[in-house]
Amino acid sequence: MGGGNGDILNHMRVFSKIQMFVVLTALVSACATPQGALVNVVVPPKYNLKLLSEEIKTVNMKQLSGASECARPLKNRIDEEIAKTDVFKKEIGGFEESGATSIDVQGSVEKCSVSMGSGSLSATFTIIYNGATWRTFNISKDTNRPGAPVGEVLDVVVQRVAREFVSMFVPTTRQELRVFKDLDKDDAGMTAAMNSNWDLAIEIWSKKLRKTPSDHFMLYDRGVAYEARGDLKKAIADYQKALSIRKEEAYAQALARAQNALKALEEKERMKSE
């Protein structure tokens, strides 16, 4: 790997700043709301471990000390979250992929306070690369769930801490709302969209746009449907055309969101392929 540690850290800082501006990638699974489309989106990680080495294949939770009632389920949950990703693997049976480089994680539970209805969990994690400490994170999560049994409270705080830690270096998902511009209930395309039938909505709007190609409302709404279906390139094309017809902030924001979403998707694919 070329360059020194200073070059690596500079690359990581630049990558982190870029990620702050990345608007997240829409996936196919989406549902309609009274305002628009609620879609699952991919959240790029804060730090790209592949910039340390393209050969990194595994992330191993080696040790998690502290109160066992929290440490044991937290380690298991972190292993599960890593195993669910299609970017990194966890070490299995003490063996790593041949020729691969691994990231090791050590940690300790600093606070474990769980009772009926409420709980608090705080843990410190140290990421080790090539035998040296690379990053240390402290993550604390609380929950207030009146009447919830201790087991449920523990599950909630463990899940929250594990997911936030893993999201530092693994792409994760969350839901976001994509708002339609023209909510015409008499429009068959909008009716289809409100029932999450994106293919039909796109088909109906495409036929209408052949007759009225300058209908910027419909272009924008079809762009939302394309985003909900996961077709970002076609969504970008519709947003660009809508914006060229009328300069509206909503169109400009939608275009930037879709363009950055495509970049996020491409970055994830690069992480998977390296």
Secondary structure by P-SEA (a helix, b strand, c coil): ccccaaaaaaaaaaaaaaaaaccbbbcccccccccccbbbbbbbcccccccccccccbbbccccccccccaaaaaaaaaaaaaacccccccccccccccbbbbbbbbbbcbbbbccccbbbbbbbbbbccccccbbbbbbbbbbbccccaaaaaaaaaaaaaaaaaaccccbbbbbbbbbcccccccaaaaaaaacaaaaaaaaaaaaaaacccaaaaaaaaaaaaaaacaaaaaaaaaaaaaaacccaaaaaaaaaaaaaaaaaaaaaaaaac
